[in-house]
Amino acid sequence: MRGLSGVHSVVISFGIALVASFLLTHLARPLALRMGMVDHPGPRKVHAKPVPLLGGVAIFLGAALALLVSLRSPTYAQIFGILAGATLLLVVGLLDDRGWLHHQVKLFVGMPLAALILLSSGVKTQILSSLLPVQIAPLANALLTVLWVVGITAAFSILDHMDGLCAGVAAIASAFFMVLALASGQELVSSLAAAVVGAAVGFLRWNFNPALIFMGDAGAMFLGFMLATLSLKLRFEGHPVLLAGMIPVLILAVPVFDTLLISVSRTRRGMIPFTSPGKDHTAHRLANLGLGQRGAVVVMYGVGLAGGTLALVASRLRLLGGCLLAALLVLGALLAVVGLELAPFERQTKTRRSTVTDPGLP
């Protein structure tokens, strides 16, 4: 009966989020145009004409409505804590989208504050508890929780650079968190994941290339925060620490790898990774190899599906198999970084206002 109850909550959560996000995104588009919330083309953008924002508000409202309707009262306290952190990031993102906030405020103020709100609601990692002395393990877990939440939220913020990419990757990752949560009887996590899947898919109908509306930083940070939360909430009882830590990383392989790539690439060129934006992300490089925007996004979806599938495999492995898989993945990631560094991409200069483009780029 408990398993049926979990599936029932998942179906309700997904359905409400899907319908609400779909309808609210449709309403958000004309509202964004009236408010002047529009993303204009520019040297660092891939769209050629102005596109309305506010899609992130529709995603947030769709997921929040689903959670409040589908979950039972004993889980409300923690859900309110999660939504409080998400709301903070939504507001910060909207201010940034409007141009009223310096972009570093969201990274060094908004994201850490949201992570602390999440931590205060009882959502945190326990992965270091078995590795460190009991006196320092709680503090170490708290610090790791904040770093993880900020890192994943920032990774999704910078992943939103091509039509359909961020929403699709978030939907795929959430779906794998949902499957693992259902398999282990974690009803709150599975319903939370289902809400994110539904909200992202409902929005994606309007956001896939050619996009009619963007989610903006408000939506990207919300999705990143929710996925970081899912990864912290999902428990792997009886799994070795290596596997327990590797499974969320595999599910979030796309944003983790994309952040790794641009961090390595921009550092090599003497730039600070998160303050030197440009068209040098994984999807940009794939598009320049002849795949185009749609093809690049579909390949990124494929990477997300592969990472999630490997996570399911890893959840069944023992320690030795996990070590072998981890070694192969690290080697594969390094080779992929080297290969993509050889692909054509826009090379920013150290001054943010000017860019130098590779010869022969399309």
Order of alpha helices (4+ residues) and beta strands (2+ residues): alpha-beta-beta-alpha-alpha-alpha-alpha-alpha-alpha-alpha-alpha-alpha-alpha-alpha-alpha-beta-beta
